[in-house]
Amino acid sequence: MLTGHGIQATASGGQGQQGQEYNKKLELWHRRLARAHEVLDEQGVPLYTWRKGEDVIKEAEGIVREALRGMGLDGKGRK
């Protein structure tokens, strides 16, 4: 069997039982994500997704800094 990206495939290209379960979980996740986008977009709330946890760090820091500036702080807790 060949493996990659969490999906097991046979040498003939077919998917094993685990591959089918993975695809179902991925499909359900995509449906939940689409629904979350619909609900949050109606309320004007942005929804972000990232492939890796490290990708979110700079974005999160920027969001926090912007919020602190909005509260009259300099990003280090000082006015």
Contacts in CASP RR format, 6 or more apart in sequence:
PFRMAT RR
TARGET T0000
AUTHOR 0000-0000-0000
METHOD contacts of the structure
MODEL  1
MLTGHGIQATASGGQGQQGQEYNKKLELWHRRLARAHEVLDEQGVPLYTW
RKGEDVIKEAEGIVREALRGMGLDGKGRK
1 8 0 8 1.000
1 9 0 8 1.000
1 10 0 8 1.000
1 11 0 8 1.000
1 16 0 8 1.000
2 8 0 8 1.000
2 9 0 8 1.000
2 10 0 8 1.000
2 11 0 8 1.000
3 9 0 8 1.000
6 18 0 8 1.000
6 19 0 8 1.000
6 22 0 8 1.000
7 15 0 8 1.000
7 18 0 8 1.000
7 19 0 8 1.000
7 22 0 8 1.000
7 23 0 8 1.000
8 15 0 8 1.000
8 16 0 8 1.000
8 18 0 8 1.000
8 19 0 8 1.000
9 15 0 8 1.000
9 16 0 8 1.000
9 19 0 8 1.000
10 16 0 8 1.000
15 23 0 8 1.000
33 47 0 8 1.000
33 49 0 8 1.000
36 47 0 8 1.000
37 47 0 8 1.000
40 46 0 8 1.000
40 47 0 8 1.000
41 47 0 8 1.000
48 56 0 8 1.000
48 59 0 8 1.000
50 56 0 8 1.000
50 59 0 8 1.000
64 75 0 8 1.000
65 75 0 8 1.000
68 74 0 8 1.000
68 75 0 8 1.000
68 77 0 8 1.000
69 75 0 8 1.000
72 79 0 8 1.000
73 79 0 8 1.000
END
